[in-house]
Amino acid sequence: MDEKRASFEREALVHLDVLYRVALRLTGNGSDADDLVQEAMLKAYRAWDQYQQGTNAKAWLLTILRHAFINEYRRRARHPETTDIDAIEPFAVFSEIQDDDPQGAFFDRIVDDEVLRAIDELPEAFRETLVLSDVEGLSYQEIAGILEVPVGTVKSRLFRARQLLQGKLYDYAVGQGYIKGTPA
């Protein structure tokens, strides 16, 4: 195995889960997230000789991922995809893939799903910043580098994103008994 491949596997491939989680928040679905991660990793491998060994590979990869997402968004805006409704097969439900305890599965996922839905509803700039900070744990400086904005902008977007998220989840938190609501 050559040194380029070995160092790429050692430093880049360990961040696949992070890239996928961010891609999923950016794209909104698993299939597009898979495609985005694959494209970003291919671009990263091709440019691996430009990566400075020992620096922050995760931030470098997330920057590539973000640029790939923006480029794909622009491409789709110029050339919207069309679907032939008659060519789509009708949806079929097979008992083998149905959940044995759908209500239990629902309650296991409700908090995560509600929070993720609220995050997904945030405007893109706020969602991106919040995911990189609160979900992936990156520093303000790392986020600023990835998003190509000043650190002050990162702090401002993060503050605003958390405010919006708090507003979206307030009623849910009261309803679940996590916090006490204020009388109306």
FILUMSE-587414 format. One line per field, with one value per residue: residue number from 0; x, y, z of N, C-alpha, C in turn. Coordinates in nm, 2 decimals. Atoms other than C-alpha are relative to their C-alpha. Example, Ala and Ser with C-alpha at 12.3 -4.5 7.8 and 13.67 -1.06 7.14 Angstrom:
<pts>
n = 0 / 1
n.px = 0.09 / -0.09
n.py = -0.12 / -0.11
n.pz = 0.00 / 0.00
ca.px = 1.23 / 1.37
ca.py = -0.45 / -0.11
ca.pz = 0.78 / 0.71
c.px = 0.09 / -0.08
c.py = 0.12 / 0.11
c.pz = 0.00 / 0.08
</pts>
This chain:
<pts>
n = 0 / 1 / 2 / 3 / 4 / 5 / 6 / 7 / 8 / 9 / 10 / 11 / 12 / 13 / 14 / 15 / 16 / 17 / 18 / 19 / 20 / 21 / 22 / 23 / 24 / 25 / 26 / 27 / 28 / 29 / 30 / 31 / 32 / 33 / 34 / 35 / 36 / 37 / 38 / 39 / 40 / 41 / 42 / 43 / 44 / 45 / 46 / 47 / 48 / 49 / 50 / 51 / 52 / 53 / 54 / 55 / 56 / 57 / 58 / 59 / 60 / 61 / 62 / 63 / 64 / 65 / 66 / 67 / 68 / 69 / 70 / 71 / 72 / 73 / 74 / 75 / 76 / 77 / 78 / 79 / 80 / 81 / 82 / 83 / 84 / 85 / 86 / 87 / 88 / 89 / 90 / 91 / 92 / 93 / 94 / 95 / 96 / 97 / 98 / 99 / 100 / 101 / 102 / 103 / 104 / 105 / 106 / 107 / 108 / 109 / 110 / 111 / 112 / 113 / 114 / 115 / 116 / 117 / 118 / 119 / 120 / 121 / 122 / 123 / 124 / 125 / 126 / 127 / 128 / 129 / 130 / 131 / 132 / 133 / 134 / 135 / 136 / 137 / 138 / 139 / 140 / 141 / 142 / 143 / 144 / 145 / 146 / 147 / 148 / 149 / 150 / 151 / 152 / 153 / 154 / 155 / 156 / 157 / 158 / 159 / 160 / 161 / 162 / 163 / 164 / 165 / 166 / 167 / 168 / 169 / 170 / 171 / 172 / 173 / 174 / 175 / 176 / 177 / 178 / 179 / 180 / 181 / 182 / 183
n.px = 0.09 / -0.08 / 0.00 / 0.11 / 0.12 / -0.01 / 0.02 / 0.14 / 0.08 / -0.03 / 0.04 / 0.12 / 0.11 / 0.05 / 0.10 / 0.11 / 0.12 / 0.02 / 0.04 / 0.14 / 0.10 / 0.01 / 0.06 / 0.14 / 0.07 / 0.00 / 0.08 / 0.14 / 0.04 / -0.11 / -0.05 / -0.08 / -0.11 / -0.10 / -0.06 / -0.08 / -0.12 / -0.08 / -0.06 / -0.10 / -0.12 / -0.07 / -0.07 / -0.11 / -0.10 / -0.07 / -0.08 / -0.07 / -0.13 / 0.01 / 0.03 / -0.12 / 0.01 / -0.01 / 0.09 / 0.14 / 0.05 / 0.15 / 0.04 / -0.03 / 0.10 / 0.13 / 0.00 / 0.02 / 0.14 / 0.09 / -0.02 / 0.07 / 0.14 / 0.03 / -0.01 / 0.11 / 0.12 / 0.00 / 0.02 / 0.14 / 0.07 / -0.01 / 0.06 / 0.09 / 0.03 / 0.14 / 0.04 / 0.12 / 0.08 / 0.06 / -0.10 / -0.03 / 0.08 / 0.08 / -0.06 / 0.06 / -0.05 / -0.02 / 0.01 / -0.14 / -0.07 / 0.08 / -0.05 / 0.08 / 0.05 / -0.02 / 0.01 / -0.12 / -0.10 / 0.03 / -0.04 / -0.14 / -0.06 / 0.07 / -0.08 / -0.10 / 0.07 / 0.06 / -0.12 / -0.06 / 0.09 / -0.01 / -0.13 / 0.02 / 0.08 / -0.08 / -0.06 / -0.13 / -0.13 / 0.01 / 0.00 / -0.14 / -0.08 / 0.05 / -0.04 / -0.14 / -0.04 / 0.07 / 0.01 / -0.13 / -0.09 / -0.12 / -0.02 / 0.04 / -0.10 / 0.02 / 0.12 / -0.03 / -0.08 / 0.08 / 0.10 / -0.07 / 0.06 / -0.07 / 0.05 / 0.12 / 0.12 / 0.03 / 0.06 / 0.13 / 0.09 / 0.02 / 0.09 / 0.13 / 0.05 / 0.05 / 0.13 / 0.10 / 0.03 / 0.07 / 0.14 / 0.07 / 0.01 / 0.06 / 0.13 / -0.03 / -0.07 / 0.11 / 0.09 / -0.06 / -0.03 / -0.14 / 0.00 / 0.13 / 0.04 / 0.06 / 0.15 / 0.03
n.py = -0.12 / -0.12 / -0.09 / -0.09 / 0.08 / 0.03 / -0.12 / -0.04 / 0.09 / -0.02 / -0.13 / -0.05 / 0.10 / 0.00 / -0.11 / 0.03 / -0.02 / -0.14 / -0.06 / 0.04 / -0.07 / -0.14 / 0.01 / 0.03 / -0.13 / -0.09 / 0.05 / 0.04 / 0.14 / 0.09 / 0.03 / -0.12 / -0.01 / 0.10 / -0.05 / -0.12 / 0.05 / 0.06 / -0.10 / -0.07 / 0.09 / 0.01 / -0.13 / 0.00 / 0.09 / -0.05 / -0.11 / 0.04 / -0.06 / -0.14 / 0.00 / 0.00 / 0.10 / -0.04 / -0.11 / 0.05 / 0.07 / -0.01 / -0.13 / 0.00 / 0.08 / -0.07 / -0.11 / 0.06 / 0.04 / -0.12 / -0.06 / 0.09 / -0.02 / -0.12 / 0.02 / 0.08 / -0.09 / -0.09 / 0.08 / 0.04 / -0.12 / -0.02 / 0.11 / 0.08 / 0.13 / 0.03 / 0.14 / 0.05 / 0.06 / 0.13 / 0.10 / 0.04 / 0.11 / -0.03 / 0.03 / 0.13 / 0.02 / 0.14 / 0.02 / 0.03 / -0.12 / -0.08 / 0.01 / 0.07 / -0.09 / -0.14 / -0.10 / 0.00 / -0.06 / -0.15 / -0.07 / 0.01 / -0.09 / -0.13 / -0.12 / -0.02 / -0.04 / -0.13 / -0.09 / 0.00 / -0.07 / -0.14 / -0.04 / 0.00 / -0.11 / -0.12 / -0.04 / 0.08 / -0.06 / 0.03 / 0.15 / 0.04 / -0.05 / 0.08 / 0.14 / 0.01 / -0.03 / 0.07 / 0.14 / 0.06 / -0.04 / -0.08 / -0.13 / -0.11 / -0.02 / 0.11 / -0.02 / -0.12 / 0.04 / 0.08 / -0.09 / -0.11 / -0.13 / -0.04 / 0.06 / -0.07 / 0.05 / 0.13 / -0.02 / -0.07 / 0.10 / 0.10 / -0.06 / -0.01 / 0.14 / 0.06 / -0.07 / 0.05 / 0.14 / 0.00 / -0.04 / 0.11 / 0.11 / -0.03 / 0.07 / 0.14 / 0.02 / -0.01 / 0.11 / 0.12 / -0.01 / -0.03 / -0.13 / -0.05 / -0.11 / -0.12 / -0.01 / -0.09
n.pz = 0.00 / 0.00 / -0.12 / 0.01 / -0.04 / -0.14 / -0.08 / 0.02 / -0.09 / -0.14 / -0.05 / 0.06 / -0.01 / -0.13 / -0.01 / 0.09 / -0.07 / -0.02 / 0.13 / 0.03 / -0.08 / 0.06 / 0.13 / -0.02 / -0.04 / 0.11 / 0.11 / -0.04 / 0.02 / 0.00 / 0.13 / 0.04 / -0.09 / 0.04 / 0.12 / -0.04 / -0.07 / 0.09 / 0.08 / -0.08 / -0.03 / 0.13 / 0.02 / -0.10 / 0.04 / 0.11 / -0.04 / -0.13 / 0.00 / -0.04 / -0.14 / -0.08 / -0.10 / -0.14 / -0.03 / -0.03 / 0.12 / 0.00 / 0.05 / 0.14 / 0.07 / -0.01 / 0.09 / 0.13 / 0.00 / 0.02 / 0.14 / 0.09 / -0.02 / 0.06 / 0.15 / 0.04 / -0.02 / 0.12 / 0.12 / 0.00 / 0.03 / 0.14 / 0.07 / -0.09 / 0.04 / 0.02 / -0.02 / 0.07 / -0.11 / 0.05 / 0.00 / -0.14 / -0.05 / -0.12 / -0.13 / -0.06 / -0.13 / -0.03 / -0.14 / -0.05 / -0.04 / -0.10 / -0.14 / -0.09 / -0.10 / 0.06 / -0.10 / -0.08 / 0.08 / 0.01 / -0.12 / -0.01 / 0.09 / 0.00 / -0.04 / 0.11 / 0.12 / -0.02 / 0.01 / 0.14 / 0.08 / -0.03 / 0.05 / 0.14 / 0.03 / -0.01 / 0.13 / 0.03 / -0.06 / -0.14 / -0.01 / 0.02 / -0.11 / -0.12 / 0.02 / -0.02 / -0.14 / -0.11 / 0.03 / 0.03 / -0.10 / 0.06 / -0.06 / 0.08 / 0.10 / 0.10 / 0.08 / 0.08 / 0.11 / 0.09 / 0.06 / 0.06 / -0.05 / -0.12 / -0.12 / -0.05 / 0.08 / -0.05 / -0.13 / 0.02 / 0.06 / -0.09 / -0.09 / 0.06 / 0.02 / -0.13 / -0.04 / 0.09 / -0.04 / -0.13 / 0.03 / 0.07 / -0.09 / -0.13 / -0.03 / 0.00 / -0.13 / -0.11 / 0.01 / -0.04 / -0.14 / -0.02 / -0.06 / -0.03 / 0.08 / -0.07 / 0.02 / 0.11
ca.px = 0.00 / 0.14 / 0.21 / -0.06 / -0.33 / -0.21 / -0.20 / -0.54 / -0.69 / -0.52 / -0.61 / -0.92 / -1.13 / -1.17 / -1.40 / -1.65 / -1.92 / -1.88 / -1.90 / -2.21 / -2.39 / -2.31 / -2.40 / -2.73 / -2.82 / -2.72 / -2.90 / -3.20 / -3.19 / -2.96 / -2.92 / -2.80 / -2.58 / -2.41 / -2.35 / -2.22 / -1.98 / -1.86 / -1.79 / -1.61 / -1.39 / -1.30 / -1.21 / -1.01 / -0.82 / -0.73 / -0.61 / -0.44 / -0.10 / -0.22 / -0.33 / -0.06 / -0.01 / -0.07 / -0.31 / -0.69 / -0.80 / -1.17 / -1.19 / -1.02 / -1.26 / -1.57 / -1.46 / -1.44 / -1.78 / -1.94 / -1.79 / -1.92 / -2.27 / -2.27 / -2.16 / -2.43 / -2.70 / -2.60 / -2.60 / -2.95 / -3.07 / -2.96 / -3.09 / -3.38 / -3.45 / -3.78 / -3.97 / -4.21 / -4.49 / -4.63 / -4.29 / -4.28 / -4.39 / -4.66 / -4.54 / -4.58 / -4.55 / -4.41 / -4.48 / -4.11 / -3.99 / -4.26 / -4.16 / -4.28 / -4.33 / -4.39 / -4.51 / -4.21 / -3.98 / -4.16 / -4.10 / -3.74 / -3.68 / -3.92 / -3.68 / -3.41 / -3.66 / -3.82 / -3.48 / -3.35 / -3.67 / -3.63 / -3.26 / -3.36 / -3.61 / -3.34 / -3.22 / -2.91 / -2.64 / -2.77 / -2.82 / -2.47 / -2.31 / -2.52 / -2.44 / -2.07 / -2.06 / -2.32 / -2.34 / -1.98 / -1.81 / -1.58 / -1.43 / -1.53 / -1.20 / -1.25 / -1.60 / -1.49 / -1.23 / -1.48 / -1.75 / -1.50 / -1.65 / -1.50 / -1.52 / -1.76 / -2.00 / -1.98 / -2.06 / -2.35 / -2.50 / -2.46 / -2.63 / -2.92 / -2.95 / -2.98 / -3.24 / -3.44 / -3.41 / -3.51 / -3.82 / -3.91 / -3.86 / -4.02 / -4.37 / -4.23 / -4.01 / -4.31 / -4.53 / -4.28 / -4.23 / -3.86 / -3.93 / -4.21 / -4.40 / -4.50 / -4.87 / -5.02
ca.py = 0.00 / 0.34 / 0.61 / 0.84 / 0.58 / 0.48 / 0.83 / 0.91 / 0.60 / 0.68 / 1.05 / 1.10 / 0.78 / 0.81 / 1.11 / 0.94 / 0.94 / 1.31 / 1.39 / 1.18 / 1.34 / 1.69 / 1.59 / 1.45 / 1.78 / 1.97 / 1.75 / 1.63 / 1.27 / 0.97 / 0.90 / 1.26 / 1.25 / 0.93 / 1.09 / 1.41 / 1.22 / 1.01 / 1.31 / 1.49 / 1.19 / 1.15 / 1.52 / 1.49 / 1.19 / 1.35 / 1.66 / 1.47 / 1.60 / 1.95 / 1.85 / 1.94 / 1.63 / 1.66 / 1.95 / 1.93 / 1.67 / 1.69 / 2.06 / 2.02 / 1.75 / 1.94 / 2.24 / 2.01 / 1.87 / 2.21 / 2.33 / 2.01 / 2.07 / 2.43 / 2.33 / 2.06 / 2.31 / 2.55 / 2.28 / 2.17 / 2.53 / 2.56 / 2.22 / 2.11 / 1.74 / 1.61 / 1.29 / 1.09 / 1.02 / 0.73 / 0.56 / 0.54 / 0.20 / 0.21 / 0.19 / -0.16 / -0.24 / -0.58 / -0.73 / -0.85 / -0.49 / -0.36 / -0.28 / -0.52 / -0.24 / 0.08 / 0.27 / 0.17 / 0.26 / 0.60 / 0.68 / 0.57 / 0.82 / 1.11 / 1.34 / 1.29 / 1.32 / 1.63 / 1.80 / 1.70 / 1.83 / 2.16 / 2.18 / 2.09 / 2.38 / 2.64 / 2.86 / 2.70 / 2.94 / 2.89 / 2.51 / 2.47 / 2.66 / 2.48 / 2.13 / 2.20 / 2.34 / 2.16 / 1.83 / 1.78 / 1.98 / 2.20 / 2.52 / 2.86 / 2.89 / 2.56 / 2.65 / 3.00 / 2.83 / 2.58 / 2.84 / 3.10 / 3.37 / 3.56 / 3.41 / 3.68 / 3.57 / 3.22 / 3.33 / 3.55 / 3.27 / 3.02 / 3.25 / 3.31 / 2.94 / 2.84 / 3.11 / 2.99 / 2.63 / 2.71 / 2.89 / 2.59 / 2.34 / 2.53 / 2.39 / 2.05 / 2.07 / 2.19 / 1.92 / 1.65 / 1.79 / 1.88 / 2.24 / 2.42 / 2.65 / 3.00 / 3.06 / 3.23
ca.pz = 0.00 / -0.09 / 0.17 / 0.03 / 0.07 / 0.41 / 0.55 / 0.40 / 0.57 / 0.90 / 0.91 / 0.69 / 0.71 / 1.08 / 1.02 / 0.80 / 1.07 / 1.14 / 0.77 / 0.73 / 1.02 / 0.88 / 0.53 / 0.66 / 0.83 / 0.51 / 0.26 / 0.46 / 0.34 / 0.37 / 0.00 / -0.08 / 0.23 / 0.12 / -0.22 / -0.07 / 0.16 / -0.12 / -0.34 / -0.06 / 0.02 / -0.35 / -0.37 / -0.05 / -0.17 / -0.49 / -0.31 / -0.02 / -0.12 / -0.05 / 0.31 / 0.57 / 0.77 / 1.14 / 1.11 / 1.17 / 0.91 / 1.03 / 0.97 / 0.63 / 0.53 / 0.65 / 0.44 / 0.13 / 0.22 / 0.25 / -0.08 / -0.25 / -0.10 / -0.22 / -0.57 / -0.59 / -0.46 / -0.74 / -1.00 / -0.90 / -0.90 / -1.26 / -1.37 / -1.16 / -1.17 / -1.30 / -1.22 / -1.43 / -1.18 / -1.40 / -1.39 / -1.01 / -0.87 / -0.61 / -0.25 / -0.10 / 0.27 / 0.36 / 0.69 / 0.72 / 0.75 / 0.98 / 1.33 / 1.59 / 1.84 / 1.64 / 1.95 / 2.15 / 1.86 / 1.83 / 2.20 / 2.18 / 1.90 / 1.99 / 2.16 / 1.89 / 1.61 / 1.76 / 1.81 / 1.47 / 1.31 / 1.48 / 1.38 / 1.02 / 1.02 / 1.10 / 0.82 / 0.65 / 0.79 / 1.15 / 1.10 / 0.97 / 1.25 / 1.52 / 1.38 / 1.36 / 1.71 / 1.92 / 1.74 / 1.62 / 1.89 / 1.67 / 1.81 / 1.70 / 1.51 / 1.33 / 1.23 / 1.11 / 0.89 / 0.75 / 0.68 / 0.57 / 0.80 / 1.10 / 1.45 / 1.55 / 1.28 / 1.41 / 1.76 / 1.64 / 1.42 / 1.70 / 1.95 / 1.71 / 1.62 / 1.98 / 2.04 / 1.74 / 1.85 / 2.21 / 2.07 / 1.85 / 2.13 / 2.42 / 2.39 / 2.33 / 2.65 / 2.86 / 2.72 / 2.80 / 3.15 / 3.10 / 3.20 / 3.37 / 3.15 / 3.24 / 3.28 / 2.98
c.px = 0.09 / -0.02 / -0.12 / -0.13 / 0.00 / -0.02 / -0.14 / -0.09 / 0.02 / -0.06 / -0.14 / -0.12 / -0.06 / -0.11 / -0.12 / -0.14 / -0.04 / -0.05 / -0.14 / -0.10 / -0.02 / -0.07 / -0.15 / -0.08 / 0.00 / -0.10 / -0.15 / -0.04 / 0.13 / 0.07 / 0.09 / 0.12 / 0.11 / 0.07 / 0.10 / 0.13 / 0.10 / 0.08 / 0.11 / 0.12 / 0.08 / 0.08 / 0.12 / 0.12 / 0.08 / 0.09 / 0.08 / 0.14 / 0.00 / -0.03 / 0.14 / -0.02 / 0.01 / -0.09 / -0.14 / -0.07 / -0.16 / -0.04 / 0.02 / -0.10 / -0.14 / 0.00 / -0.02 / -0.15 / -0.10 / 0.01 / -0.07 / -0.16 / -0.04 / 0.00 / -0.12 / -0.13 / -0.01 / -0.03 / -0.15 / -0.09 / -0.01 / -0.07 / -0.08 / -0.03 / -0.15 / -0.03 / -0.12 / -0.09 / -0.05 / 0.11 / 0.04 / -0.09 / -0.07 / 0.07 / -0.06 / 0.06 / 0.01 / 0.01 / 0.14 / 0.07 / -0.07 / 0.06 / -0.09 / -0.07 / 0.01 / -0.02 / 0.12 / 0.12 / -0.02 / 0.05 / 0.15 / 0.06 / -0.06 / 0.08 / 0.10 / -0.07 / -0.05 / 0.11 / 0.06 / -0.09 / 0.01 / 0.13 / -0.02 / -0.08 / 0.08 / 0.05 / 0.14 / 0.12 / 0.00 / 0.01 / 0.14 / 0.09 / -0.04 / 0.05 / 0.15 / 0.04 / -0.06 / -0.01 / 0.14 / 0.11 / 0.13 / 0.01 / -0.05 / 0.10 / -0.01 / -0.12 / 0.02 / 0.08 / -0.09 / -0.10 / 0.05 / -0.07 / 0.09 / -0.06 / -0.12 / -0.13 / -0.04 / -0.07 / -0.14 / -0.10 / -0.03 / -0.10 / -0.14 / -0.06 / -0.05 / -0.12 / -0.11 / -0.04 / -0.07 / -0.15 / -0.08 / -0.03 / -0.07 / -0.13 / 0.02 / 0.06 / -0.10 / -0.09 / 0.06 / 0.04 / 0.15 / 0.02 / -0.14 / -0.03 / -0.05 / -0.14 / -0.03 / -0.09
c.py = 0.12 / 0.09 / 0.10 / -0.06 / -0.03 / 0.12 / 0.05 / -0.09 / 0.03 / 0.14 / 0.05 / -0.10 / -0.01 / 0.10 / -0.02 / 0.02 / 0.14 / 0.06 / -0.04 / 0.07 / 0.15 / 0.00 / -0.03 / 0.12 / 0.10 / -0.04 / -0.03 / -0.14 / -0.08 / -0.02 / 0.12 / 0.01 / -0.09 / 0.05 / 0.11 / -0.04 / -0.07 / 0.10 / 0.07 / -0.08 / -0.02 / 0.12 / 0.01 / -0.09 / 0.05 / 0.12 / -0.03 / 0.06 / 0.14 / 0.01 / 0.00 / -0.10 / 0.05 / 0.12 / -0.06 / -0.06 / 0.02 / 0.13 / 0.01 / -0.07 / 0.06 / 0.12 / -0.05 / -0.04 / 0.11 / 0.06 / -0.10 / 0.02 / 0.13 / -0.01 / -0.08 / 0.08 / 0.09 / -0.07 / -0.03 / 0.12 / 0.03 / -0.10 / -0.08 / -0.14 / -0.02 / -0.15 / -0.03 / -0.07 / -0.14 / -0.11 / -0.05 / -0.12 / 0.04 / -0.05 / -0.13 / -0.01 / -0.15 / -0.03 / -0.03 / 0.12 / 0.09 / -0.02 / -0.08 / 0.08 / 0.14 / 0.11 / 0.01 / 0.07 / 0.15 / 0.07 / 0.00 / 0.11 / 0.14 / 0.12 / 0.03 / 0.05 / 0.15 / 0.11 / 0.01 / 0.07 / 0.15 / 0.05 / 0.01 / 0.12 / 0.14 / 0.05 / -0.06 / 0.05 / -0.03 / -0.15 / -0.05 / 0.02 / -0.09 / -0.15 / -0.01 / 0.02 / -0.10 / -0.15 / -0.06 / 0.05 / 0.08 / 0.13 / 0.11 / 0.03 / -0.10 / 0.03 / 0.12 / -0.04 / -0.08 / 0.08 / 0.12 / 0.13 / 0.03 / -0.07 / 0.07 / -0.04 / -0.13 / 0.01 / 0.06 / -0.11 / -0.11 / 0.05 / 0.00 / -0.14 / -0.06 / 0.07 / -0.05 / -0.14 / -0.01 / 0.04 / -0.12 / -0.11 / 0.03 / -0.07 / -0.15 / -0.04 / 0.01 / -0.12 / -0.13 / 0.01 / 0.03 / 0.13 / 0.04 / 0.12 / 0.12 / 0.02 / 0.11 / 0.12
c.pz = 0.00 / 0.12 / -0.01 / 0.05 / 0.15 / 0.09 / -0.01 / 0.09 / 0.15 / 0.05 / -0.05 / 0.03 / 0.14 / 0.02 / -0.08 / 0.07 / 0.02 / -0.14 / -0.04 / 0.08 / -0.05 / -0.13 / 0.01 / 0.04 / -0.12 / -0.11 / 0.04 / -0.03 / -0.01 / -0.13 / -0.05 / 0.09 / -0.03 / -0.13 / 0.03 / 0.07 / -0.10 / -0.09 / 0.07 / 0.02 / -0.13 / -0.02 / 0.10 / -0.03 / -0.11 / 0.04 / 0.13 / 0.01 / 0.04 / 0.15 / 0.08 / 0.11 / 0.14 / 0.04 / 0.02 / -0.13 / 0.00 / -0.05 / -0.15 / -0.08 / 0.00 / -0.10 / -0.14 / -0.01 / -0.02 / -0.14 / -0.10 / 0.01 / -0.07 / -0.15 / -0.05 / 0.01 / -0.12 / -0.12 / -0.01 / -0.02 / -0.15 / -0.08 / 0.09 / -0.06 / -0.01 / 0.02 / -0.07 / 0.10 / -0.04 / 0.01 / 0.14 / 0.04 / 0.12 / 0.12 / 0.05 / 0.14 / 0.02 / 0.15 / 0.06 / 0.05 / 0.09 / 0.14 / 0.09 / 0.11 / -0.05 / 0.11 / 0.08 / -0.08 / -0.01 / 0.13 / 0.02 / -0.09 / 0.01 / 0.03 / -0.11 / -0.12 / 0.01 / -0.01 / -0.14 / -0.09 / 0.02 / -0.06 / -0.16 / -0.05 / 0.01 / -0.13 / -0.01 / 0.08 / 0.15 / 0.02 / -0.01 / 0.12 / 0.13 / -0.01 / 0.02 / 0.14 / 0.10 / -0.03 / -0.02 / 0.09 / -0.05 / 0.08 / -0.09 / -0.12 / -0.11 / -0.09 / -0.09 / -0.12 / -0.10 / -0.08 / -0.07 / 0.04 / 0.13 / 0.12 / 0.06 / -0.06 / 0.05 / 0.13 / -0.01 / -0.05 / 0.11 / 0.11 / -0.05 / -0.03 / 0.12 / 0.05 / -0.08 / 0.04 / 0.13 / -0.02 / -0.06 / 0.10 / 0.14 / 0.03 / 0.02 / 0.14 / 0.11 / -0.01 / 0.05 / 0.15 / 0.03 / 0.07 / 0.04 / -0.08 / 0.08 / -0.03 / -0.10 / 0.05
</pts>
